[in-house]
Every structure is written in structure tokens, then in C-alpha cells.
Amino acid sequence: MKVAVIVVGTELLGPDRVDTNSLAVTRAFERRALSITRKTVVGDDLEDIVNVLRAAAAEFDVIVMTGGLGPTEDDLTRDAVAKAFDLELESDAGILASLKRRFADRGMEMPEVNSKQALTFRGHRTIRNPRGTAPGFHLNLDHDGRQLHLWILPGVPTELEGMLEDDLSPWLDERFPGNQGTFRRSIHIAGMGESAVEQLMRPYYERHEGEVPTILATRNETQIHLVARGLPDHAYAELTSRENEIREIFGERVYGVDDDNLETVVGRMLVVRSATLAAAESCTGGLFGSRVTDVSGSSQYFLGSLVAYSRKAKEELLGISPKILDEHGEVSSEVAIAMAEQVRIRYGSTFGIGITGIAGPSGGTKQKPVGTVHIAVAKQDHVEHRKLMLPPPRNRVKHLSVQSALDLLRLTMLRQS
């Protein structure tokens, strides 16, 4: 069975919005060992949507569409489907009454434009939407002498995911029993680039001829993505076996899997050790504290972050000696270590973090170019330091600095256990 996804929305063709709906649809099919072989994003133009639909219908057995079911002028999915397949639209009195009740329950009168959302395809299944105003549709069409299933679902993620769970998934289970599926695991590696990871994976490739994991470089780390197909128990056992092999290769560089991120992993480690953390930040401007506090429950272990951006702040708020600053400069191992030690003392924390560097684009010198960053982790009787030479631009330097600081803290805790 060939499956395509069509995502409708001009906003998804710009730089500000990311399509996540097609990922949710893909997961629903992969759980049944079915693959999506084409994804298309199309803007809010009637003829463009019609053309994309007709092209997909000529090649695919199942098409899942998301978006364009709202009440506004640019919500054109119903009209495009009707035109592409010569279908009739009609107003459903029950859906219209439900829409009016929904507004009335909130003390509002339904705007007339919302009546558009009561339009349904005559002779085809309408899917009720308890999570929103736009219904979905399942059309079973006879197209060029073969059966075509067209699922039309809302673009609001919570509404889409509800229909995937309540309607599309049961339909798939009826046609593909046995609970076989495609299962994935991503292994997260800190402090190594894509090419270095690839080089170390060579022995793994030799042992698993024909099974090539995907190595993906993200903004902050490198990930190895594994895939296994079959019954869940068998597939998960296979993924765990492969994961263990990769952990043998990379050792402490592997910090987590799947939804793990460094701030979450570090937080768990601090909780287990009943340890606390404070940070002194210069070039990262509070980003370290922001990342740490993105984790729910971080108040158990994070005491605070002091942004000592200027020399004056380093002297007056952290008590760093002017002599150290004069002799070594604000961007140096000595200052990073002093920042970590002083913030730990001031907050009374188990660990202190110091981050200082040149994020750019200005401020660099021949001796200390843009991207020079010093990071330190201080404990009562122990200090770890790391010097980084990071690539611009400024935003990347800041993010990689925080990632490296979290990783250095993680490794310090591992090695001090």
C-alpha cells in the first residue's frame, strides 16, 4: 500500500512555522510497518491543492491531508477535494447545531463564517471532532478503476492526533492485524561531530552488513538513529541489542536516548546525588540557566544563575580579583575557574559552573578569536576545565557553550561517582 501525506497551509512554506503534523501521521503508519513515501506541503491556493491532489491520486492508495478545514477565506481543502474528485458538498444540520452549541457554551454567538465548517461530502463518512470545530472526513473513492482512501484531518495538532488515535488507527488495525510495526530509537552523543561518529561506527557496519543507521548532526549534538521492524517485543529487543553495541563503542559519550536531552539527564543525575547547582555566565547571557530550568522540577537542584557579563560584574558580584582579570583577561581558564568556584561558594551549591567567552561577531583577537570559550565545573575539592574553539555565528557559539557546559558537568559527576 502506497501512502502519501499532503499538508495544507501557506504559513508552513515560510521560515516561521514547522510542519509537525506529518510526523504524527508517519508514526501512526509506522506502528503498522507501513511507510510514507511522499510528503507534500502546499500553500492555500485552490488550483495548487487540486493539482497536488490529482497527482497523488494517480499514484497512491491512501492519501492523508491535514489543514485547511477552518472557517476563513483561505481554508480551501474542502473545495479543492470537491473539485479534484467531482464531489458534492452539503451542509450537515447536526454539525451546524453542534458548532452553535459550542460557541453558546462559551457565552458567544457563532460567527456566520463558521457555518462553512458544517459542509460535508455527500455520500462519504464525516468524522466528528470533540476537540475542535472542524470535522474530518474519510472518503472511499473509486478512482480510475481502483480504490483510493482519502483521509482529511484538521491542522490543529491536538485535533489531528485525536482523530489519528480514534479513527485512522483503528481503520489501519482492521486492515493490518498482527501488531507488527516499525520502531525507532535515537542515541544521543555529546561532544563529537558527525564525521568522528561515522569513523567510530565502521566496526558496527561490518558486523551489520546491510543495516546502516542514520547519523544526524543537530545544532547541539550528534544522533544515531536505529530502525527495527516486526512484532514489538522482537523489535525492541533488537533495538536494545544494537544500542548496547553502540554504547560499547562510544562509552561515556552516549548520554541518553530518544527524548532525552542533556539538561534532563543532568537534572536526574543531580537528584540521584542529592546535589545542587549554580552557574556564573558571561558570554551565554543566562542561556545556561534557561536550559536548566526548562526541566520541570529543576528547583530541586538549581539554586540560581548569575549573569556576570561585564568585568565590573565579575569583580563586584563574584569577587574575582582584578589581578586575575588583568593578567589573564576575562576570557581565560583562570577566570572561568574563578567564576565557577565563586558562584558555588556564594550559592552554597554542590557544583558551580563558570562560562566565559567571545561569542562575536566582534571582540575577537588573533590570540583569542571569536568562538574562544572557557568552561569550568567546580566542586569543593575538584575543578574541571574545558577550552572550546567554536564556529560562529553568535547564536551557535552560545548554544554550543551551554551544551558543552552541561556535558562537562555530566562527565564530572560520572567520573566522581
C-alpha positions as CSV (number, residue, x, y, z in Angstrom):
1,M,0.0,0.0,0.0
2,K,1.4,3.3,-1.1
3,V,0.8,6.2,1.3
4,A,1.2,10.0,0.8
5,V,0.7,12.9,3.1
6,I,-0.4,16.4,2.0
7,V,-0.1,19.2,4.4
8,V,-2.0,22.4,3.5
9,G,-1.0,25.8,4.7
10,T,0.9,28.8,3.3
11,E,2.4,29.5,6.7
12,L,4.3,26.2,6.5
13,L,6.1,27.4,3.4
14,G,7.6,30.3,5.3
15,P,10.5,30.5,7.8
16,D,8.4,30.8,11.0
17,R,6.3,27.6,11.2
18,V,7.4,24.0,11.1
19,D,5.2,21.1,9.9
20,T,4.8,18.6,12.8
21,N,1.5,17.0,11.7
22,S,3.1,14.9,9.0
23,L,5.4,13.4,11.7
24,A,2.3,12.3,13.8
25,V,0.8,10.7,10.7
26,T,4.0,8.9,9.9
27,R,4.1,7.5,13.4
28,A,0.6,6.1,13.0
29,F,1.5,4.2,9.8
30,E,5.0,3.1,11.0
31,R,3.4,1.3,14.0
32,R,1.9,-1.0,11.4
33,A,5.1,-1.4,9.4
34,L,3.8,0.9,6.7
35,S,5.9,3.7,5.2
36,I,5.0,7.1,4.0
37,T,6.8,7.5,0.6
38,R,5.8,11.1,-0.2
39,K,5.1,14.2,1.9
40,T,4.0,17.5,0.2
41,V,3.4,20.9,1.7
42,V,1.1,23.1,-0.4
43,G,0.0,26.6,0.1
44,D,-3.5,28.0,0.4
45,D,-4.2,28.2,-3.3
46,L,-7.2,26.3,-4.7
47,E,-5.6,25.2,-8.0
48,D,-2.3,24.2,-6.4
49,I,-4.2,22.0,-3.9
50,V,-6.3,20.4,-6.7
51,N,-3.1,19.7,-8.8
52,V,-1.3,18.2,-5.9
53,L,-4.3,16.0,-5.0
54,R,-4.8,14.8,-8.6
55,A,-1.1,13.9,-8.9
56,A,-1.1,12.0,-5.7
57,A,-4.3,10.2,-6.5
58,A,-2.8,8.8,-9.7
59,E,0.0,7.1,-7.8
60,F,-1.1,6.4,-4.2
61,D,-3.6,4.1,-2.5
62,V,-4.0,6.2,0.7
63,I,-3.7,10.0,1.0
64,V,-3.8,11.8,4.4
65,M,-4.5,15.5,4.2
66,T,-4.1,17.9,7.1
67,G,-5.1,21.5,7.4
68,G,-7.3,24.0,5.5
69,L,-10.6,23.0,7.3
70,G,-11.0,26.2,9.2
71,P,-13.6,28.9,8.8
72,T,-11.5,31.6,7.0
73,E,-11.3,32.5,3.3
74,D,-8.0,30.8,2.8
75,D,-9.2,27.4,4.2
76,L,-9.7,25.7,0.9
77,T,-9.3,22.0,1.5
78,R,-13.0,21.0,1.2
79,D,-13.4,23.0,-2.1
80,A,-10.2,21.6,-3.5
81,V,-11.2,18.0,-2.8
82,A,-14.7,18.5,-4.2
83,K,-13.2,20.0,-7.4
84,A,-10.4,17.4,-7.7
85,F,-12.8,14.4,-7.5
86,D,-16.1,16.0,-8.7
87,L,-17.8,15.6,-5.3
88,E,-20.8,17.5,-3.9
89,L,-20.7,19.5,-0.6
90,E,-23.7,19.8,1.6
91,S,-24.4,21.4,4.9
92,D,-24.9,19.0,7.8
93,A,-27.6,20.3,10.2
94,G,-26.3,18.2,13.1
95,I,-22.7,19.6,12.8
96,L,-24.1,23.1,12.4
97,A,-26.2,22.8,15.6
98,S,-23.1,21.4,17.4
99,L,-21.0,24.3,16.3
100,K,-23.6,26.8,17.6
101,R,-23.8,25.0,20.9
102,R,-20.0,25.0,21.3
103,F,-20.0,28.8,20.9
104,A,-23.0,29.2,23.2
105,D,-21.4,27.2,25.9
106,R,-18.7,29.9,26.0
107,G,-21.2,32.7,26.1
108,M,-20.7,33.6,22.4
109,E,-22.8,33.7,19.3
110,M,-21.3,31.7,16.4
111,P,-19.9,33.9,13.6
112,E,-21.6,33.2,10.3
113,V,-18.2,32.2,8.8
114,N,-18.1,29.1,11.0
115,S,-21.1,27.6,9.1
116,K,-18.5,26.7,6.5
117,Q,-17.2,24.0,8.8
118,A,-20.6,22.2,8.6
119,L,-20.0,21.4,4.9
120,T,-19.6,17.7,4.3
121,F,-19.1,15.4,1.3
122,R,-22.4,13.8,0.2
123,G,-22.3,10.0,0.5
124,H,-19.0,9.9,2.4
125,R,-18.0,9.5,6.1
126,T,-17.7,12.5,8.3
127,I,-15.5,12.2,11.4
128,R,-16.8,14.2,14.4
129,N,-14.3,16.3,16.2
130,P,-14.8,16.6,20.0
131,R,-11.6,18.5,20.4
132,G,-12.4,21.4,18.0
133,T,-14.9,22.8,15.5
134,A,-13.7,21.3,12.2
135,P,-14.8,17.8,11.4
136,G,-12.6,15.4,9.5
137,F,-13.5,13.1,6.6
138,H,-12.8,9.6,5.3
139,L,-13.6,9.3,1.6
140,N,-13.5,5.9,-0.1
141,L,-13.3,6.7,-3.8
142,D,-13.4,4.7,-7.0
143,H,-10.6,6.4,-8.8
144,D,-9.5,5.2,-12.3
145,G,-10.8,1.7,-11.6
146,R,-9.1,1.3,-8.2
147,Q,-9.9,2.1,-4.6
148,L,-8.5,5.3,-3.1
149,H,-8.8,6.2,0.5
150,L,-8.6,9.9,1.3
151,W,-8.4,11.0,5.0
152,I,-8.9,14.7,5.5
153,L,-8.0,15.8,9.0
154,P,-7.7,19.2,10.8
155,G,-4.4,21.0,11.0
156,V,-4.6,21.8,14.8
157,P,-2.2,19.2,16.2
158,T,-4.3,18.2,19.2
159,E,-7.3,17.7,17.0
160,L,-5.3,15.8,14.4
161,E,-3.7,13.5,16.9
162,G,-7.1,12.7,18.4
163,M,-8.5,11.6,15.1
164,L,-5.4,9.6,14.3
165,E,-5.9,7.7,17.6
166,D,-9.7,7.4,17.5
167,D,-10.3,6.9,13.8
168,L,-7.4,6.3,11.5
169,S,-5.5,3.9,13.8
170,P,-8.5,1.5,14.3
171,W,-9.0,1.5,10.5
172,L,-5.4,0.6,10.0
173,D,-5.6,-2.2,12.6
174,E,-8.5,-3.8,10.8
175,R,-6.5,-4.0,7.6
176,F,-3.1,-4.8,9.1
177,P,-3.6,-7.1,12.1
178,G,-0.8,-8.7,14.0
179,N,0.6,-5.6,15.6
180,Q,3.8,-5.6,13.5
181,G,5.3,-2.2,13.1
182,T,8.4,0.0,12.6
183,F,10.1,1.0,15.7
184,R,12.9,3.6,16.2
185,R,15.5,4.6,18.7
186,S,17.8,7.6,18.6
187,I,21.1,7.5,20.6
188,H,22.4,10.9,21.7
189,I,26.2,11.5,21.7
190,A,27.7,14.6,23.2
191,G,31.0,16.3,22.3
192,M,31.6,14.6,18.9
193,G,31.0,15.7,15.4
194,E,29.2,13.7,12.7
195,S,32.4,12.6,10.9
196,A,34.1,11.5,14.1
197,V,31.0,9.4,15.0
198,E,30.9,7.9,11.5
199,Q,34.5,6.9,11.8
200,L,34.0,5.0,15.0
201,M,30.9,3.3,13.6
202,R,32.9,1.4,11.0
203,P,33.2,-1.9,13.0
204,Y,29.5,-1.7,13.7
205,Y,28.8,-1.5,9.9
206,E,31.0,-4.6,9.3
207,R,29.0,-6.6,11.9
208,H,25.7,-5.5,10.5
209,E,26.1,-5.6,6.8
210,G,23.1,-4.0,5.0
211,E,21.8,-2.3,8.2
212,V,23.1,1.3,8.1
213,P,21.9,3.6,10.9
214,T,21.3,7.2,10.1
215,I,23.8,9.6,11.7
216,L,22.3,13.0,12.2
217,A,24.1,16.2,13.2
218,T,21.9,18.6,15.1
219,R,22.6,22.1,16.4
220,N,24.0,20.7,19.7
221,E,24.9,17.1,19.3
222,T,25.1,14.1,17.0
223,Q,22.5,11.4,17.0
224,I,22.5,7.8,15.7
225,H,19.0,6.6,14.6
226,L,18.2,2.9,14.6
227,V,15.2,1.2,13.0
228,A,13.7,-2.3,13.6
229,R,10.6,-3.9,12.1
230,G,8.4,-6.7,13.4
231,L,6.4,-7.5,16.5
232,P,7.1,-5.1,19.3
233,D,8.9,-7.4,21.7
234,H,11.2,-8.7,19.0
235,A,11.8,-5.2,17.6
236,Y,12.5,-3.6,21.0
237,A,14.9,-6.4,21.9
238,E,16.8,-5.9,18.6
239,L,17.0,-2.1,19.2
240,T,18.3,-2.7,22.8
241,S,21.0,-5.1,21.5
242,R,22.1,-2.6,18.9
243,E,22.1,0.2,21.4
244,N,24.3,-1.7,23.7
245,E,26.8,-2.3,20.9
246,I,26.9,1.4,20.2
247,R,27.3,2.2,23.9
248,E,30.3,-0.1,23.9
249,I,31.8,1.9,21.1
250,F,31.2,5.4,22.4
251,G,31.2,4.8,26.2
252,E,30.5,7.9,28.3
253,R,29.9,10.0,25.2
254,V,26.4,8.4,25.0
255,Y,24.3,10.5,27.3
256,G,20.8,9.3,26.5
257,V,18.2,8.0,24.0
258,D,15.0,9.2,22.3
259,D,13.5,12.2,24.1
260,D,16.5,12.7,26.5
261,N,18.3,15.9,26.4
262,L,21.4,17.0,28.4
263,E,19.5,19.3,30.8
264,T,17.1,16.5,31.7
265,V,19.9,13.9,32.1
266,V,22.0,16.2,34.2
267,G,18.9,17.1,36.3
268,R,18.3,13.4,37.0
269,M,21.9,12.9,38.0
270,L,21.8,15.8,40.4
271,V,18.7,14.5,42.0
272,V,20.1,11.0,42.5
273,R,23.2,12.5,44.1
274,S,21.1,15.0,46.2
275,A,23.4,17.6,44.7
276,T,22.8,21.3,43.8
277,L,24.0,23.6,41.1
278,A,24.6,27.3,40.5
279,A,26.1,29.0,37.5
280,A,28.0,32.1,36.6
281,E,27.6,33.1,33.0
282,S,29.2,35.7,30.8
283,C,29.0,35.1,27.0
284,T,25.9,32.9,27.3
285,G,23.9,35.7,28.9
286,G,21.6,33.5,31.0
287,L,21.1,30.7,28.4
288,F,22.5,28.1,30.7
289,G,20.1,28.9,33.4
290,S,17.2,28.9,30.9
291,R,18.1,25.5,29.6
292,V,18.4,24.0,33.1
293,T,15.1,25.5,34.2
294,D,13.3,24.2,31.1
295,V,13.1,20.9,33.1
296,S,10.1,20.5,35.3
297,G,11.3,20.1,38.9
298,S,14.6,21.8,38.4
299,S,14.0,23.8,41.6
300,Q,15.1,20.7,43.5
301,Y,18.7,21.2,42.4
302,F,19.2,24.5,40.6
303,L,19.8,27.4,43.0
304,G,20.4,30.2,40.5
305,S,22.4,31.7,37.7
306,L,24.4,34.9,37.9
307,V,25.0,36.7,34.6
308,A,28.3,38.5,35.1
309,Y,28.6,39.9,31.6
310,S,30.9,42.8,32.3
311,R,34.3,43.0,34.1
312,K,32.6,45.1,36.8
313,A,30.1,42.4,37.4
314,K,32.8,39.7,37.6
315,E,34.6,41.8,40.2
316,E,31.7,43.1,42.3
317,L,29.2,40.2,42.1
318,L,31.6,37.3,42.0
319,G,34.6,38.8,43.8
320,I,37.1,37.9,41.1
321,S,40.4,39.5,41.7
322,P,41.3,42.4,39.3
323,K,44.8,40.9,39.2
324,I,43.5,37.7,37.7
325,L,41.5,39.7,35.1
326,D,44.4,41.9,34.3
327,E,46.9,39.1,33.9
328,H,44.8,36.6,32.0
329,G,41.9,38.5,30.6
330,E,38.2,38.0,31.0
331,V,38.2,35.1,28.6
332,S,40.6,32.6,30.1
333,S,40.7,29.3,32.0
334,E,41.7,31.2,35.2
335,V,38.6,33.4,35.1
336,A,36.2,30.6,34.1
337,I,37.5,28.6,37.1
338,A,37.3,31.6,39.4
339,M,33.7,32.1,38.2
340,A,32.8,28.5,38.9
341,E,34.4,28.5,42.4
342,Q,33.0,31.8,43.5
343,V,29.4,31.1,42.4
344,R,29.5,27.8,44.1
345,I,30.6,29.5,47.3
346,R,28.0,32.3,47.1
347,Y,25.1,30.0,46.5
348,G,26.3,27.2,48.7
349,S,25.8,24.7,45.9
350,T,27.5,21.3,45.3
351,F,28.6,22.3,41.8
352,G,29.4,25.6,40.3
353,I,29.6,26.4,36.6
354,G,31.7,29.2,35.0
355,I,31.3,30.1,31.3
356,T,33.2,33.0,29.7
357,G,34.0,33.5,26.0
358,I,33.8,35.6,22.9
359,A,30.5,35.0,21.0
360,G,31.2,37.5,18.3
361,P,30.9,38.8,15.7
362,S,33.2,41.4,17.2
363,G,35.6,41.2,20.2
364,G,38.0,38.6,18.9
365,T,41.7,39.0,18.6
366,K,44.5,37.0,17.0
367,Q,45.3,35.3,20.3
368,K,41.6,34.9,21.2
369,P,39.5,34.7,18.1
370,V,35.7,34.8,18.0
371,G,34.4,31.4,19.4
372,T,37.0,31.1,22.1
373,V,35.2,29.9,25.2
374,H,36.3,28.6,28.6
375,I,34.1,26.5,30.7
376,A,34.7,25.3,34.3
377,V,32.9,23.0,36.7
378,A,33.9,23.4,40.4
379,K,33.2,21.1,43.3
380,Q,34.5,21.6,46.8
381,D,37.9,19.8,46.2
382,H,37.9,19.4,42.4
383,V,37.8,21.6,39.3
384,E,37.3,20.6,35.6
385,H,38.1,22.9,32.8
386,R,37.4,22.8,29.0
387,K,38.6,25.2,26.3
388,L,36.5,25.4,23.2
389,M,37.1,26.9,19.8
390,L,33.5,27.2,18.4
391,P,32.3,28.2,15.0
392,P,30.2,31.3,14.5
393,P,27.6,32.8,14.3
394,R,27.0,34.2,17.8
395,N,23.8,32.2,18.5
396,R,25.6,29.0,17.7
397,V,28.5,29.9,20.0
398,K,26.1,30.5,22.8
399,H,24.2,27.3,22.3
400,L,27.3,25.1,21.9
401,S,28.8,26.7,25.0
402,V,25.8,25.7,27.1
403,Q,25.7,22.2,25.6
404,S,29.4,21.7,26.4
405,A,28.9,23.1,30.0
406,L,26.1,20.6,30.6
407,D,28.2,17.8,29.2
408,L,31.3,18.7,31.3
409,L,29.1,18.7,34.4
410,R,27.7,15.3,33.4
411,L,31.1,13.8,32.9
412,T,32.4,15.3,36.2
413,M,29.6,13.6,38.1
414,L,30.2,10.3,36.3
415,R,33.9,10.4,37.0
416,Q,33.5,11.5,40.6
417,S,31.0,8.7,41.4
